[in-house]
């Protein structure tokens, strides 16, 4: 899914979401659900659990099934979106009225916009803490107004959007496995998506490393590797986010079948923060 500058996506989105309530002119405009999301791999939105974001991330507030908008004499609907954000001290850090313009002049089936999205691009200079995002939807034909206020957190800890197991295809690409069962002799990949936010150094470059441990069903350590990246972990990361770092575990036929645990520790060598992720997989 591609996200444009207009902050509106008129496509159905399926999420487990937070229930929302209109706080102004609810009899004219309403919405079914509201949720915070972040941009995941391939540009698709991922539900942001607990509304926790890292400084430097884009914060998406998605409203589902917004309406009912009044149709104009030209057969189209016309609406707009205003966005406001306050920091933990209550100071306004973003004021963006009229974000849609002509892109809000379209026909809506049944007068319902399947999804409308407000986007706030945070940065590492912001204070950590609880922020308040306000999205105002205005029906420019019918005069209805919908105001939605939600809170999210910005912090300095490392986080990730998803952790997935994968195996390598013949062309070298990684194939996601929703059921992580591997044959002995295969290479097990554990991929972390959208890891950050990393702190850049004085030269603008980042430096992170990965440590990996694998244990068997008896709790015995079968692999313990430090500094998988070392100097290869240096470089500039877009938006201070590592898109898909991963660890690889080379299995062999001598290993016992059964359940294993793979632990990755991601270390920000500049910022000093660490992230620990443990996932289970099986060998046959």
N, C-alpha and C positions, 0 to 999 in steps of 0.2 A: 504493500500500500504506500502510495506516495503522499507526502504531506507538503502542502503548498504554503506559501506565505499568507494566503488568505485565511488560514486557520479553520477551514470548513471542509468537511468530508461528507458528502451525501451518499454514503454507502452503509449498508447494514453491518453492524459490528457485533460479534457475539462474545460477551464477557460475563464473568461473575462480577457483579458490580455493587456499588453502594446505592441504596435507595435514596432518591432525591425528593425535595419538596420545593415548590415555587414559593417565594417570599413576597412577590408583588404581582398584582393582577392575575392571580392564579386561575380565575374564572375564564380568562381570555387565552393565556398561554400556560402550558404545563410541560413537564417532561417525565419520562418513565423512570430513567435511571441516570446516575452520574458516577463517574469513576476517574481516578487518576491512572495515568498510563505513562510508559516510557517507550522510546523507539528501540525495538529489538533488531535482530539480524534480518537483513533483507528489507528493512524499512517498515516491517509490520509492528503494530502496537502490542505491547505486553502489559497486562494489568500490573500496576505497581502496588505490591502488597504493603499494607500499613502506610501508604503514601510517604515513603521514605525515599529521598533522592540525595545524590551527591552534588556538591557544588560543581558547576560546569555542565550538568545534565540539562536536557530540555524536559520541562514538566508539562504534561498534557492533561487537561481536564476535559473529559468527553461527556457530552450530554446526549442521551439516546431518546429517539422518538419525540422530538420537540414540535409543538404545535398546539392548537390548530391555527395556521396562518390564514388570513383573509386573502382571497384571490382578487387581483386588480382587474380593471376593465379591459386590459390587454390579454387576459387569460393567464397571466403569470403572477407569482408572489414576489414581494419585495421585503427584505428584512436585513438587519445588520447586527453586528456583534461588537461589543465593547469589552475590553479586558483591563483589570486593575489588580495590582499585587502590592501587599503590605508586608514589611519585614517584621521580625520579632518585637521591635520597639513601636510598631504601629505606623512607621513612616512609609509613605507610598514610594515604591521603587520602580513601578511601571504604570503608566497611564496610556492606554492605546484605544481611543474611540474610533468607531467607523471602520473596522478592519476589512469588511467584505466588499463594500462598494458595489460595482456592477455584478460581481459574482454572487451577490445576494438577490439578484433579479432573475429568478428562474421559476419554472413550473414545478410544484411539489405535488406528488400524488396524494390526494386526500388532504392536502394542506399540512402534511407532516414531513419534517426534515428528519431522515433516519438517524443522522448524527451530526452534531456541531461541536467543534473543538476549539478551545483556547490554549495557546502555547506560550509558555514563559521560558526563555532561555536564561538559565542562571549562569553565574560565573564564580570563579574561585575567590574573588574579592568580597563576596557577600558574607554576612555573618551567618554562623550556624544557628539553628533554632527553628521555631514554628512560624511559618508564613501563611498568609491568607490570600487566596485567589478568588476574585469576583468576576463572573461572566454575566454580562447583561445582553439579553436577546431582545431586539426591538422589531415589532411588526410595523413596517412603515406604511402599510395599507390600512390595517385594522386598528392600529394604535396600541395594541397589547404590548406589555413589557414583562419579561421574565428575568428575575435576578437570582443567581445561584452563587452561594458563598461556601467555599470549602477550604480546609486547612491542610497543609502538607509540611513536611520537615526537610530541612537541608542540614546535612552533617558532613563530617570530615572522614568518617570511617569508609573503608573499602566495602563495596557491595557488588552484586552481580544480578543479572536479570534471570538467567537460567543456567542449569548445569545438565549437560546431556552426554550420554555415551554415544560413541560412533565407531564405525569401522571404515577402513580406507578402501575405496573402489580401485579398479584397475587403472583408471585415469589419474589417480592421485588425490581425488576429491574425497571428502569425508561424508559418509552416509549416517544420518541420525538413526539411533536405535531407541525406540520407546520401550522395548523389552530387552534389557541388556544381558543377553545370553551369548557367550562366545565359545568357540571350540578351542580346545587346547592347541597351542601353536599359533593362534591369532594374536594380533597386536590390539590391545585395548586402549582406546582413546577416551579420555574424559575432558570435555570441552566446556569452558566457562564463557558465557556470553556477556558482553558489555560490562567488563570489570573496571571499576574506578570509584571515585575520581582520584587519579594519581597527581601528585604535586610535581610541577616542572622545576628543573634546576635553574640556576642563574642564566644558563645559555639557552633556556627554552626547551631543553630536552628532558625526557623522562627516563627513569631507570627502575625496572622492576625485575624480580626473580621468582622462580617457582621451586618449591620443595615438594617431594612426593613420597608417600608411604603406602605400601600395600600389605594387608594382613589377611590371613586365611580364616576359615571358620572356627579355628581353635584360638584365634587371637594372636597367633604367631606372626612375626614380621617376616615377610618374604622379600621385601624390597624397601630400602630406605635411601633415597637419593636427595642430595642437597644441590642447590644452585644449578638447576637445569639450564637456565639461560645465561647466567653470568653476564659477560659483556654483550651478548646478543640481545639482552633485555634493554639496551640503551636505544633511544630514538625519540622522535616527536610523535605524540599520540593526538589524533584529532579529538577535540573536546575533552582531552585528558582521560580518554576511555580506551582500554585495550579491547578490541572487538571480539576476539575469540582465542585467548591463550588456552593451551591444553597440555596435559601430561600423557605420556605413552608408557604402557606396561607391556613388555614382551613376554608372553606366556610360552611354555614349552610342554611337550608331551609327557614329561616326567611329573608334572604338577598334578595334585589330586583334584578330582572334580568336586564341585561344591560352590558355596558362597564365599565371596571375597569382598573386602572393603578397600576402596581406593581413596586416599586423602591427599588433597592438594592444598598447599599453603602458598598464597601469593603475597609477596613482600614488596612494599613500596620502598625502595632503597634510599629515596630522597625524603619522602614524607614520614617514613618510620612506621606506617600502619601495615597491618597484616590482615589477610582474609583466609579463613580455613573452611574448606568444603569437603565433606565425606559422602560418598555414594557407594551403594552395593551393586555388584554384578555377579554373574554366575559363569562357571566354566563347566563344559561338558566334555 
